[in-house]
Amino acid sequence: MKAAVIYQNGSPEVLAYQDIADPVCDPDGIVIRVEAISVEGGDLLQRLRGPVVTSPHVIGYQAAGEIIAVGTKVTQFQCGQRVVTVNSYGSHAALRAVPARNAWLVPDGLDIRQAAAIPVAFGTADECLFHRGGLKAGETVLIQAGASAVGIAAIQLAKRAGARVIATASSDERLARLAPLGLDHGINYSRADVVAEVRALTEDRGVDVVVDPVGGETLQDSIRSLAYGGRLSMVGFASRKPATVDVASLLRGNQNLAGIFLAPELGTDRVHDNIQRLIIEVSSGALRVVLDRTFPLSEGAAAHAYIESRQAVGRVLLIP
């Protein structure tokens, strides 16, 4: 099969498009013919500094397609069904093998390209806002990096829950594209002081919940944006910079800082069922997936470079 592989960590140029052996179907797994690959933020970090556990190594978390093989122990799936899959690596390829537990049915009528972008982004956003963030109707939420896939999902979910939604992005143009999704107030962080803007928008009270996938210096701004008793969900390090924060300020404000990592929760019934619910809600039109652009799998390096340029609004896809 064709795949985008690496032999060592590095910049996007380390991705090579090659023929490699087809994956083997385990007794408790499935194999899919990949139709769409969602390039996740974690895929970029995998390529840059993640463990290279196979040689050649196929990176990537999330991909969707048609089941072409089913393991002898699998009863919930059959060949011909469409699914979206998540696993620790292996998405950047024409074929993919995953444990059956790491797959979700794609409803009839849902574009496979949209399905490919749902589990990690929407599952993470839901976890940040509700399971760990405890967001309630009438509260105010700040979503850092609102134009990211997690940000776009969080804006919609928070607005639907009756929250007031503030989000940041790097340009007015990107913020304008978020307005139809439920954004109440946008902050262009490239020219505005985010904390000062949040304080002005909330009459100096701060926000009840922050979703922060950026980390680095942004994490301290997220803490400073919290109201008394506020909750901060830290979900990533897109800035790729170390975070040094004043945790004493959390104590003074009776505030909570929670780290969110979805992967270990995927095996639980709670999260697995929740992701299937979110897929169905996208299929029904209750939620929207925003796709920025697609690249052929053969141009995986260009896709990674484009994402790292911070121009995208929503997910970038690879198509085998």
PAZAPA-4460 file (N, C-alpha, C; in steps of 0.05 Angstrom, whole numbers, plus 32768, in hexadecimal, padded with zeros to 4 digits):
% residues 320
    n_x    n_y    n_z   ca_x   ca_y   ca_z    c_x    c_y    c_z   seq   type   mol
   8011   7FE8   8000   8000   8000   8000   8012   8019   8000     1      M     A
   8006   8030   7FF9   8013   8049   7FFA   800F   8056   8016     2      K     A
   8024   8063   801F   8022   8070   803A   8036   8087   803B     3      A     A
   8030   809A   804D   8043   80AF   8054   8051   80A7   806D     4      A     A
   806B   80A2   806B   807A   8096   8081   8091   80A8   808A     5      V     A
   809B   80A2   80A2   80B4   80AF   80AB   80C7   8099   80B4     6      I     A
   80E0   80A0   80B4   80F5   808F   80BF   8103   809C   80D6     7      Y     A
   80FE   80B6   80D9   8109   80C6   80EF   80F8   80DE   80F4     8      Q     A
   80FA   80EA   810B   80EA   8102   8111   80F6   811A   8102     9      N     A
   80E5   812E   80FE   80EE   8147   80F2   80D8   8157   80E6    10      G     A
   80DF   816A   80D5   80CD   817C   80C8   80BC   816D   80B4    11      S     A
   80A8   817A   80A7   8096   816C   8095   80A5   815C   807F    12      P     A
   80BD   8165   8078   80CC   8159   8062   80D4   813C   8068    13      E     A
   80D3   8133   8081   80DA   8118   8087   80C5   8104   807E    14      V     A
   80AD   810E   8077   8098   80FC   806E   809E   80F3   8051    15      L     A
   809E   80D9   804D   80A3   80CE   8032   808C   80BD   8029    16      A     A
   8084   80BF   8010   806D   80B1   8005   8078   8097   7FF8    17      Y     A
   8071   8080   8003   807E   8067   7FFA   806A   8050   7FFA    18      Q     A
   8072   803A   7FED   8064   8021   7FEE   806F   8012   8007    19      D     A
   805C   8008   8018   8064   7FF8   802E   8051   7FE0   8030    20      I     A
   8056   7FCD   8042   8046   7FB5   8044   802A   7FBC   804E    21      A     A
   8016   7FAD   8044   7FFA   7FB1   804E   7FF9   7FA9   806B    22      D     A
   7FE7   7FB6   807B   7FE3   7FAE   8097   7FD5   7F93   8099    23      P     A
   7FD9   7F86   80B0   7FCD   7F6C   80B6   7FB5   7F70   80C9    24      V     A
   7FA0   7F62   80C4   7F88   7F64   80D5   7F8B   7F52   80ED    25      C     A
   7F8B   7F5D   8105   7F8D   7F4E   811E   7F71   7F41   8124    26      D     A
   7F70   7F2C   8135   7F57   7F20   813B   7F42   7F33   8147    27      P     A
   7F4B   7F47   8156   7F39   7F5A   8163   7F38   7F75   8154    28      D     A
   7F41   7F75   813B   7F43   7F8E   812C   7F35   7F8E   8112    29      G     A
   7F37   7FA4   8104   7F2D   7FA7   80E9   7F42   7FB4   80D7    30      I     A
   7F3F   7FB2   80BD   7F4F   7FC1   80AA   7F3D   7FD1   8099    31      V     A
   7F43   7FEA   8094   7F33   7FFB   8083   7F43   8004   806B    32      I     A
   7F35   8008   8055   7F40   8016   803E   7F3B   8034   8043    33      R     A
   7F50   8042   8047   7F4E   805E   8050   7F45   8070   8039    34      V     A
   7F31   8081   803F   7F26   8093   802C   7F2C   80B0   8033    35      E     A
   7F30   80B6   804D   7F37   80D1   8056   7F46   80D0   8070    36      A     A
   7F5B   80E0   8072   7F6D   80E1   8089   7F6B   80FD   8094    37      I     A
   7F63   8100   80AD   7F63   811A   80BB   7F7F   811E   80C8    38      S     A
   7F8D   8133   80C0   7FA7   8138   80CB   7FA3   8147   80E5    39      V     A
   7FA9   8139   80FB   7FA5   8144   8116   7FBE   8153   811F    40      E     A
   7FBA   8165   8132   7FD0   8173   813E   7FE5   8160   8149    41      G     A
   7FDB   814B   8155   7FEE   8137   8160   7FFE   8129   814B    42      G     A
   7FF4   8127   8133   8003   811B   811D   801D   812B   8117    43      D     A
   801A   8146   8119   8032   8157   8115   8046   8153   812A    44      L     A
   803D   8150   8143   8050   814B   8159   805C   812F   8157    45      L     A
   804C   811B   814E   8057   8100   814A   806E   8101   8136    46      Q     A
   8069   810F   8120   807E   8112   810C   8097   8120   8116    47      R     A
   8092   8135   8126   80A8   8146   812F   80B9   8138   8145    48      L     A
   80AC   812B   8158   80BB   8120   816E   80AF   8107   817C    49      R     A
   809B   80FB   816F   808F   80E3   817B   80A0   80CA   8176    50      G     A
   809A   80B4   8184   80A9   809C   8181   80A5   8090   8165    51      P     A
   80BB   8088   8159   80BB   807B   813E   80BC   805D   8144    52      V     A
   80A5   8051   8148   80A3   8036   8153   80A5   8020   813D    53      V     A
   80A2   8028   8124   80A4   8015   810E   80B7   8021   80F9    54      T     A
   80C0   8011   80E7   80D1   801C   80D1   80CA   800D   80B7    55      S     A
   80BF   801B   80A4   80B6   8037   80A5   809F   803B   80B8    56      P     A
   809B   8054   80C1   8086   805A   80D5   8070   806B   80C9    57      H     A
   8058   8061   80CA   8041   8070   80C0   8034   807F   80D7    58      V     A
   8036   809A   80D6   802B   80AA   80EC   800D   80AE   80E8    59      I     A
   8001   80BA   80FB   7FE5   80C3   80F8   7FD1   80B5   8109    60      G     A
   7FBE   80C4   8115   7FAA   80BA   8127   7F90   80B1   8119    61      Y     A
   7F86   80C1   8107   7F6A   80BF   8100   7F65   80BD   80E2    62      Q     A
   7F55   80A9   80DA   7F4E   80A5   80BE   7F34   8096   80BB    63      A     A
   7F26   809A   80A5   7F0C   808E   80A0   7F0C   807F   8085    64      A     A
   7EFC   806B   8083   7EFA   805C   806B   7EE8   8044   806D    65      G     A
   7EEB   8031   805B   7EDA   8019   805A   7EE8   8001   8065    66      E     A
   7EDA   7FF1   8075   7EE6   7FD9   8080   7EEA   7FC4   806A    67      I     A
   7F02   7FB9   8068   7F07   7FA5   8054   7F10   7F8A   8061    68      I     A
   7F15   7F8A   807B   7F1B   7F71   8089   7F12   7F74   80A6    69      A     A
   7F08   7F5E   80B1   7EFF   7F5E   80CD   7F0B   7F46   80DB    70      V     A
   7F16   7F4B   80F3   7F23   7F36   8103   7F0F   7F21   810C    71      G     A
   7F19   7F09   8112   7F08   7EF3   811A   7EF9   7EF7   8134    72      T     A
   7F03   7F09   8145   7EF6   7F0E   815F   7EE2   7F26   815E    73      K     A
   7EE0   7F33   8147   7ED0   7F4C   8144   7EB4   7F45   813C    74      V     A
   7EA1   7F4E   814B   7E84   7F49   8145   7E75   7F62   813E    75      T     A
   7E7F   7F7A   8145   7E6F   7F92   8142   7E73   7F9F   8126    76      Q     A
   7E85   7F96   8116   7E89   7FA1   80FB   7E89   7F8C   80E6    77      F     A
   7E85   7F94   80CD   7E87   7F82   80B7   7E93   7F91   809F    78      Q     A
   7E9E   7F82   808C   7EA9   7F8E   8074   7E94   7F9E   8065    79      C     A
   7E9D   7FB4   805A   7E8C   7FC6   804B   7E81   7FDD   805B    80      G     A
   7E82   7FDC   8076   7E79   7FF2   8086   7E8E   8009   8085    81      Q     A
   7E84   8021   8089   7E96   8039   808A   7E9B   8040   80A7    82      R     A
   7EB4   8045   80AE   7EBB   804C   80CA   7ED0   8062   80CA    83      V     A
   7ED2   806F   80E1   7EE8   8081   80E6   7EF8   8075   80FD    84      V     A
   7F12   8076   80FB   7F24   8068   810E   7F37   807C   811B    85      T     A
   7F3F   8075   8133   7F54   8083   8141   7F67   806F   814D    86      V     A
   7F81   8074   814A   7F96   8063   8156   7FAF   8073   815A    87      N     A
   7FC2   8068   8167   7FDA   8078   816E   7FEB   807E   8156    88      S     A
   7FEA   806F   8141   7FF8   8075   8128   7FEB   8065   8111    89      Y     A
   7FF4   806A   80F8   7FEA   805A   80E2   7FD6   8067   80CF    90      G     A
   7FCE   8080   80D4   7FB8   808B   80C3   7FC1   8094   80A7    91      S     A
   7FDB   809C   80A4   7FE4   80A8   808B   7FEA   8092   8077    92      H     A
   7FD6   8082   806F   7FDA   806B   805E   7FC1   8064   804F    93      A     A
   7FC4   8054   803A   7FAD   804C   802A   7F9C   8037   8038    94      A     A
   7FA9   8027   804A   7F9B   8013   805A   7FA2   8017   8077    95      L     A
   7F90   800F   8089   7F96   8013   80A5   7F89   7FFC   80B5    96      R     A
   7F99   7FF1   80C8   7F8F   7FDD   80DB   7F8E   7FEA   80F7    97      A     A
   7F77   7FE6   8104   7F73   7FF0   811F   7F63   7FDC   812F    98      V     A
   7F65   7FDD   814A   7F52   7FCE   815A   7F35   7FD6   8154    99      P     A
   7F23   7FC4   8154   7F07   7FCA   814E   7EFC   7FDE   8162   100      A     A
   7F06   7FDE   817A   7EFD   7FF1   818F   7F03   800E   8187   101      R     A
   7F16   8012   8175   7F1F   802C   816D   7F11   8036   8154   102      N     A
   7EF9   802C   814F   7EEB   8033   8136   7ECE   803B   813D   103      A     A
   7EC3   804D   812D   7EA7   8056   8131   7E99   8055   8116   104      W     A
   7E80   804C   8115   7E71   804B   80FD   7E6B   8067   80F2   105      L     A
   7E6D   806A   80D8   7E66   8083   80CA   7E4A   8080   80BF   106      V     A
   7E37   8090   80C8   7E1B   808E   80BE   7E19   8091   80A0   107      P     A
   7E05   8084   8094   7E00   8088   8078   7DFA   80A6   8073   108      D     A
   7E05   80B0   805E   7E00   80CC   8056   7E15   80DF   8061   109      G     A
   7E25   80D8   8074   7E3A   80E9   807E   7E53   80E6   806C   110      L     A
   7E5C   80FD   8062   7E74   80FD   8052   7E8C   80F1   8061   111      D     A
   7E9A   80DE   8055   7EAF   80D1   8063   7EC6   80E4   806A   112      I     A
   7EC8   80FA   805B   7EDD   810E   8061   7ED6   811C   807B   113      R     A
   7EBD   8122   807F   7EB5   812F   8098   7EB8   811B   80AF   114      Q     A
   7EB0   8102   80AB   7EB2   80EE   80C0   7ECF   80EB   80C9   115      A     A
   7EE2   80ED   80B7   7EFE   80E9   80BD   7F08   80FD   80D2   116      A     A
   7EFA   8114   80D4   7F04   812A   80E5   7EF5   812C   8100   117      A     A
   7EE4   8119   8107   7ED3   811D   811E   7EDE   8113   8139   118      I     A
   7EE7   80FA   813C   7EEB   80EF   8157   7EFE   80FF   8169   119      P     A
   7F16   8105   8160   7F29   8113   8172   7F20   812F   8178   120      V     A
   7F19   813F   8164   7F12   815B   8168   7EF9   815E   8179   121      A     A
   7EE3   8151   8170   7ECA   8154   817F   7ECA   8146   819A   122      F     A
   7ED7   812E   819B   7ED9   8120   81B4   7EE9   8130   81C8   123      G     A
   7EFF   813C   81BF   7F10   814C   81D1   7F01   8165   81DB   124      T     A
   7EF4   8173   81C8   7EE6   818B   81D0   7ED0   8186   81E4   125      A     A
   7EC1   8170   81E0   7EAC   8169   81F2   7EB7   8162   820E   126      D     A
   7ECD   8154   820E   7EDA   814D   8227   7EE3   8166   8236   127      E     A
   7EEF   8179   8228   7EF9   8191   8234   7EE3   81A3   8240   128      C     A
   7ECE   81A5   8230   7EB8   81B7   8238   7EA7   81AC   824F   129      L     A
   7EA0   8193   824D   7E8B   8188   825E   7E94   8174   8273   130      F     A
   7EA3   815F   826A   7EAB   814B   827E   7EBF   8157   8292   131      H     A
   7ED2   8166   8288   7EE6   8172   829A   7EE1   818F   82A0   132      R     A
   7ED5   819E   828D   7ED0   81BA   8291   7EB6   81C1   829F   133      G     A
   7EA3   81AE   829E   7E8A   81B3   82AC   7E7A   81CB   82A2   134      G     A
   7E7C   81D1   8288   7E6F   81E8   827D   7E51   81E6   827F   135      L     A
   7E44   81FC   8287   7E27   81FD   828A   7E1C   8215   827A   136      K     A
   7E02   8213   8274   7DF4   8229   8266   7DF7   8243   8276   137      A     A
   7DFC   8258   8267   7DFF   8272   8274   7E1B   8279   827B   138      G     A
   7E2E   8266   827A   7E4A   826C   8280   7E58   8276   8267   139      E     A
   7E71   8280   826C   7E81   828B   8256   7E9A   827A   8253   140      T     A
   7EA1   8273   823A   7EB8   8262   8234   7ECB   8271   8221   141      V     A
   7EE5   826E   8226   7EFA   8277   8215   7F06   825F   8207   142      L     A
   7F07   8260   81EC   7F13   824A   81DD   7F2B   8255   81CF   143      I     A
   7F43   824D   81D8   7F5B   8255   81CB   7F5E   8245   81B1   144      Q     A
   7F6A   8252   819C   7F6D   8246   8182   7F53   823D   8177   145      A     A
   7F40   8250   8175   7F25   8249   816D   7F23   823F   8150   146      G     A
   7F37   8244   813F   7F36   823A   8124   7F41   821E   8121   147      A     A
   7F4B   8212   8136   7F54   81F7   8135   7F3C   81E4   8135   148      S     A
   7F40   81CB   812E   7F29   81B8   812D   7F1C   81B5   8149   149      A     A
   7F2D   81B3   815E   7F22   81B2   8179   7F13   81CC   817F   150      V     A
   7F1E   81E2   8178   7F11   81FC   817D   7EF7   81FE   816F   151      G     A
   7EF5   81F6   8156   7EDC   81F8   8146   7EC7   81E6   8153   152      I     A
   7ECF   81CE   815B   7EBC   81BC   8169   7EB3   81C8   8183   153      A     A
   7EC5   81D4   8192   7EBF   81DF   81AD   7EAC   81F7   81AA   154      A     A
   7EB0   8208   8196   7E9E   821F   8192   7E81   8215   818E   155      I     A
   7E7E   8201   817D   7E63   81F8   8178   7E56   81EB   8190   156      Q     A
   7E65   81D9   819D   7E5B   81CB   81B4   7E54   81DE   81CB   157      L     A
   7E65   81F2   81D0   7E60   8205   81E6   7E48   8216   81E0   158      A     A
   7E46   8220   81C7   7E2F   8231   81C0   7E15   8221   81C2   159      K     A
   7E15   8208   81B9   7DFD   81F8   81BB   7DF5   81F3   81D8   160      R     A
   7E08   81F3   81EA   7E02   81EE   8206   7DF9   8208   8214   161      A     A
   7DF7   821E   8206   7DED   8237   8211   7E02   8248   821E   162      G     A
   7E1C   8244   8216   7E31   8255   8221   7E37   826D   820F   163      A     A
   7E43   8281   821B   7E4E   8297   820C   7E6A   8290   8203   164      R     A
   7E70   8293   81E9   7E89   8288   81DE   7E9C   829E   81D5   165      V     A
   7EB4   829E   81E0   7ECA   82AF   81D8   7EE0   829D   81CD   166      I     A
   7EEC   82A4   81B6   7F01   8294   81AB   7F17   82A6   81A0   167      A     A
   7F2F   829A   819F   7F46   82A9   8193   7F4E   829C   8179   168      T     A
   7F5A   82AC   8168   7F66   82A3   814F   7F7B   82B7   8146   169      A     A
   7F8A   82B0   8131   7FA1   82C1   812A   7F9B   82D7   8116   170      S     A
   7F82   82D8   810D   7F7B   82EE   80FA   7F5D   82F3   80FB   171      S     A
   7F55   830B   80F2   7F39   8312   80F0   7F2A   8300   80DC   172      D     A
   7F38   82F8   80C7   7F2C   82E7   80B2   7F25   82CC   80BE   173      E     A
   7F37   82C1   80CE   7F31   82A7   80DA   7F1A   82A9   80EE   174      R     A
   7F19   82BF   80FD   7F03   82C3   8110   7EE9   82C6   8102   175      L     A
   7EE9   82D3   80EA   7ED0   82D7   80DB   7EC4   82BC   80D3   176      A     A
   7ED5   82A9   80CD   7ECB   828F   80C5   7EC0   827F   80DC   177      R     A
   7EC6   8287   80F5   7EBB   8279   810C   7EA0   8284   8115   178      L     A
   7E9A   829C   810D   7E81   82A9   8116   7E68   8298   8111   179      A     A
   7E65   828C   80F9   7E4C   827C   80F4   7E4A   8263   8105   180      P     A
   7E60   825B   8112   7E5F   8243   8122   7E55   8248   813F   181      L     A
   7E52   8261   8146   7E48   8267   8161   7E5A   8279   8171   182      G     A
   7E6F   8285   8165   7E81   8296   8173   7E73   82B1   817A   183      L     A
   7E75   82B8   8193   7E69   82D2   819C   7E7E   82E9   819A   184      D     A
   7E96   82E3   81A2   7EAB   82F8   81A2   7EC6   82EB   8199   185      H     A
   7ED3   82F7   8185   7EED   82ED   817C   7F03   8300   8184   186      G     A
   7F1A   82F4   818B   7F32   8304   8193   7F49   82FC   8180   187      I     A
   7F53   8310   8172   7F6A   830C   8161   7F83   830D   8172   188      N     A
   7F8F   82F6   8179   7FA5   82F7   818C   7FBE   8302   8180   189      Y     A
   7FC0   8306   8166   7FD8   8311   815A   7FDA   832F   815F   190      S     A
   7FC4   833C   8166   7FC6   8359   816B   7FB7   8362   8184   191      R     A
   7FAC   8350   8193   7F9E   8357   81AC   7FA8   8348   81C4   192      A     A
   7FA6   8354   81DB   7FAC   8348   81F4   7F94   8336   81FC   193      D     A
   7F97   831C   81FA   7F81   830A   81FE   7F74   830D   821A   194      V     A
   7F85   830E   822F   7F7B   8310   824A   7F6B   832B   824D   195      V     A
   7F76   8341   8243   7F69   835B   8246   7F4E   835A   8237   196      A     A
   7F4D   834E   8220   7F35   834C   8211   7F20   833B   821F   197      E     A
   7F28   8325   822A   7F16   8314   8239   7F0B   8323   8251   198      V     A
   7F1C   8330   825F   7F13   833F   8277   7EFF   8355   826F   199      R     A
   7F04   8362   8258   7EF2   8377   824F   7ED7   836C   8247   200      A     A
   7ED7   8355   823A   7EBF   8348   8231   7EAE   833D   8248   201      L     A
   7EBB   8338   825F   7EAD   832B   8275   7EAA   833E   828D   202      T     A
   7EAE   8358   8288   7EAC   836C   829E   7EC0   8365   82B5   203      E     A
   7ED8   835B   82AC   7EEE   8354   82BE   7EE9   833B   82CE   204      D     A
   7ED4   832C   82C8   7ECF   8314   82D8   7EE0   82FD   82CF   205      R     A
   7EE4   82FA   82B5   7EF2   82E3   82AA   7EDE   82CE   82A0   206      G     A
   7EE8   82B9   8295   7ED7   82A4   8289   7ED5   828C   829C   207      V     A
   7EBF   827D   8299   7EBB   8265   82AA   7ECC   824D   82A1   208      D     A
   7ED0   824B   8287   7EDE   8234   827C   7EF1   823D   8266   209      V     A
   7F09   8232   8265   7F1C   8236   824F   7F23   821B   8243   210      V     A
   7F23   821A   8228   7F2E   8203   821A   7F48   820C   820D   211      V     A
   7F5E   8200   8215   7F78   820A   820B   7F88   81F3   81FE   212      D     A
   7F88   81F2   81E3   7F99   81DE   81D5   7FB4   81E8   81CD   213      P     A
   7FBB   8200   81D7   7FD4   820D   81CE   7FEB   8209   81E1   214      V     A
   7FE6   820D   81FB   7FFC   820A   820E   8010   8220   820C   215      G     A
   8029   821B   8215   803D   822F   8214   8036   8248   8224   216      G     A
   803C   825F   8219   8036   8278   8227   8018   827D   8228   217      E     A
   8009   8271   8215   7FEC   8275   8214   7FDF   826A   822D   218      T     A
   7FEA   8255   8239   7FDE   8248   8250   7FDC   825C   8267   219      L     A
   7FF0   826D   826C   7FEE   8280   8281   7FD8   8295   827C   220      Q     A
   7FD5   829D   8262   7FC0   82AF   825B   7FA4   82A2   8260   221      D     A
   7FA3   8288   825B   7F89   827A   8261   7F83   827A   827E   222      S     A
   7F97   8276   828F   7F93   8277   82AC   7F8A   8293   82B4   223      I     A
   7F97   82A7   82A9   7F90   82C3   82B1   7F75   82CC   82A7   224      R     A
   7F6A   82BC   8294   7F4F   82C3   8289   7F39   82B6   8298   225      S     A
   7F3F   82A5   82AC   7F2A   8296   82BB   7F1C   82A8   82CF   226      L     A
   7F03   82A3   82D2   7EF3   82AF   82E8   7EF9   82A0   8302   227      A     A
   7EF0   82AB   8318   7EF2   829D   8331   7EE3   8283   832F   228      Y     A
   7EF0   826D   8336   7EE3   8252   8334   7EE3   8247   8318   229      G     A
   7EF3   8254   8306   7EF3   824C   82EA   7F02   8231   82E6   230      G     A
   7EFE   8225   82CF   7F0A   820B   82C8   7F18   820D   82AD   231      R     A
   7F31   8203   82AD   7F42   8204   8295   7F48   81E8   828C   232      L     A
   7F41   81E2   8273   7F48   81C8   8267   7F60   81CC   8254   233      S     A
   7F76   81C1   825C   7F8F   81C2   824C   7F91   81A9   823B   234      M     A
   7F91   81AC   8220   7F8D   8195   820F   7FA3   8191   81FB   235      V     A
   7FB8   81A2   81FB   7FCD   819E   81E8   7FE3   81B3   81EA   236      G     A
   7FF7   81B0   81D9   800E   81C2   81D8   8014   81CA   81BB   237      F     A
   7FFF   81D5   81AE   8003   81DC   8192   8019   81F1   818E   238      A     A
   801E   8201   81A3   8033   8215   81A1   804F   8208   81A1   239      S     A
   8051   81EF   81AA   806A   81E0   81AB   807F   81EE   81BE   240      R     A
   8074   81FE   81D0   8086   820C   81E3   807F   8202   81FF   241      K     A
   8093   8201   8211   808D   81F9   822D   807B   820D   823B   242      P     A
   806A   8202   824C   8058   8213   825B   8062   8218   8277   243      A     A
   8066   8231   827F   806D   8238   829A   8057   8249   82A5   244      T     A
   8049   823E   82B9   8031   824C   82C3   8033   8251   82E1   245      V     A
   8025   8265   82EA   8022   826C   8306   800A   825D   8312   246      D     A
   800F   8246   831D   7FF9   8236   8327   7FED   8242   8341   247      V     A
   7FFC   8254   834E   7FF2   8260   8366   7FD9   8271   8360   248      A     A
   7FD7   827B   8348   7FC0   828B   8341   7FA7   827A   8340   249      S     A
   7FAA   8260   8339   7F93   824E   833A   7F89   824A   8356   250      L     A
   7F9A   8248   8369   7F92   8245   8385   7F83   825D   838E   251      L     A
   7F8D   8275   8388   7F7F   828D   8391   7F63   8290   8385   252      R     A
   7F60   8285   836D   7F46   8288   835F   7F34   8270   8362   253      G     A
   7F3D   825C   8372   7F2D   8243   8374   7F27   8238   8358   254      N     A
   7F3B   8237   8347   7F38   822F   832C   7F44   8214   8327   255      Q     A
   7F3B   8207   8312   7F45   81EC   830B   7F53   81EC   82F1   256      N     A
   7F6A   81DD   82F0   7F78   81D8   82D7   7F78   81BA   82D2   257      L     A
   7F6C   81B1   82BC   7F6B   8195   82B5   7F7A   818F   829B   258      A     A
   7F8A   817B   829B   7F97   8171   8283   7F84   815D   8275   259      G     A
   7F80   8160   825B   7F6E   814F   824C   7F7E   8140   8236   260      I     A
   7F7E   8126   8237   7F8A   8115   8223   7F76   80FF   821C   261      F     A
   7F6B   8101   8204   7F54   80F0   81FD   7F5C   80D3   81F9   262      L     A
   7F74   80CD   81F0   7F7B   80B2   81E7   7F76   809D   81FC   263      A     A
   7F7E   80A0   8215   7F79   808B   8229   7F5B   8086   822F   264      P     A
   7F4B   809A   8228   7F2E   8098   822D   7F1F   808B   8216   265      E     A
   7F2C   8087   81FF   7F1D   807D   81E8   7F13   8060   81ED   266      L     A
   7F20   8051   81FE   7F18   8036   8204   7F01   8034   8217   267      G     A
   7EF8   804B   8223   7EE2   804A   8236   7EC7   804C   8226   268      T     A
   7EB3   803F   8231   7E98   8041   8225   7E8F   805E   8224   269      D     A
   7E95   806D   8239   7E8B   8089   823A   7E95   8099   8222   270      R     A
   7EAF   8099   821D   7EBA   80A9   8207   7EB4   809D   81EC   271      V     A
   7EB5   8082   81EA   7EAF   8075   81D0   7E92   807B   81C8   272      H     A
   7E80   8079   81DA   7E64   807E   81D4   7E5F   809C   81CE   273      D     A
   7E6E   80AD   81DC   7E6A   80CA   81D8   7E74   80D2   81BC   274      N     A
   7E8A   80C6   81B3   7E93   80CC   8198   7E7F   80C3   8183   275      I     A
   7E74   80AB   8187   7E5F   80A2   8174   7E48   80B5   8173   276      Q     A
   7E40   80BF   818B   7E2A   80D3   818C   7E32   80EC   817C   277      R     A
   7E4A   80F6   817F   7E53   810E   8171   7E53   810A   8153   278      L     A
   7E5B   80F2   814A   7E5B   80EB   812D   7E3F   80ED   8123   279      I     A
   7E2C   80E1   8132   7E10   80E2   8129   7E05   80FF   8128   280      I     A
   7E0E   8110   813B   7E05   812B   813B   7E10   813B   8124   281      E     A
   7E29   8135   811B   7E33   8141   8103   7E23   8138   80EB   282      V     A
   7E1D   811E   80EA   7E0E   8113   80D4   7DF2   8120   80D2   283      S     A
   7DE6   8127   80E9   7DCB   8132   80E9   7DCB   8150   80E2   284      S     A
   7DE3   815D   80E2   7DE5   8179   80DD   7DE5   818A   80F6   285      G     A
   7DE3   817D   810D   7DE4   818C   8126   7DFF   8199   812C   286      A     A
   7E14   818D   8122   7E2F   8197   8125   7E3C   8197   8109   287      L     A
   7E50   81A8   8106   7E5E   81AA   80EC   7E7B   81A4   80EE   288      R     A
   7E85   8195   80DB   7EA2   8192   80D8   7EAC   81A6   80C3   289      V     A
   7EC1   81B5   80CA   7ECC   81C8   80B8   7EE6   81BD   80AC   290      V     A
   7EE7   81B9   8092   7EFE   81AF   8084   7F0B   81C6   8075   291      L     A
   7F25   81C9   8079   7F33   81E0   806D   7F3B   81D9   8050   292      D     A
   7F4A   81C3   804D   7F52   81BB   8032   7F5C   819E   8033   293      R     A
   7F5F   8192   801B   7F69   8177   8019   7F82   8176   8009   294      T     A
   7F93   8162   800F   7FAB   815C   8000   7FAB   813F   7FF9   295      F     A
   7FB8   8137   7FE2   7FBC   811B   7FDD   7FCF   810F   7FF2   296      P     A
   7FCC   80F6   7FF9   7FDE   80EA   800C   7FFB   80EC   8003   297      L     A
   8000   80ED   7FE9   801B   80F0   7FDF   8027   810B   7FE6   298      S     A
   8017   811E   7FEF   8020   8138   7FF6   801D   813D   8015   299      E     A
   8022   8127   8023   8020   8129   8041   8032   813E   804C   300      G     A
   804A   8141   8042   805D   8155   804C   8052   8171   8048   301      A     A
   8046   8176   8031   803A   8190   802C   8023   8196   803E   302      A     A
   8012   8181   8044   7FFC   8185   8056   8005   818C   8072   303      A     A
   8019   817E   807C   8024   8184   8097   802F   81A1   8097   304      H     A
   803E   81A9   8082   804A   81C3   8081   8034   81D9   8081   305      A     A
   801E   81D3   8072   8008   81E7   8071   7FFB   81EA   808C   306      Y     A
   7FF7   81D4   809B   7FEB   81D7   80B6   7FFD   81E6   80C8   307      I     A
   8017   81E1   80C6   802A   81EF   80D8   802C   820D   80D1   308      E     A
   8023   8215   80B9   8023   8231   80B2   800D   8241   80C0   309      S     A
   7FFB   8232   80CD   7FE4   823E   80DD   7FD1   824E   80CB   310      R     A
   7FCD   8244   80B3   7FB9   8251   80A1   7F9E   8243   80A2   311      Q     A
   7F9E   822A   80AA   7F86   821A   80A8   7F70   8223   80BB   312      A     A
   7F57   821F   80B3   7F40   8222   80C5   7F32   8207   80C4   313      V     A
   7F34   81F8   80D9   7F29   81DD   80D9   7F3E   81C8   80D0   314      G     A
   7F34   81B1   80C8   7F46   819A   80C3   7F50   819A   80A6   315      R     A
   7F68   8191   80A3   7F75   818B   808A   7F74   816C   8086   316      V     A
   7F6C   8164   806E   7F6A   8147   8068   7F7F   813E   8054   317      L     A
   7F87   8125   8056   7F96   8117   8042   7F84   8102   8035   318      L     A
   7F86   8100   801B   7F75   80ED   800C   7F87   80D9   7FFD   319      I     A
   7F86   80BF   8004   7F97   80AB   7FF6   7F91   80AA   7FD8   320      P     A
***
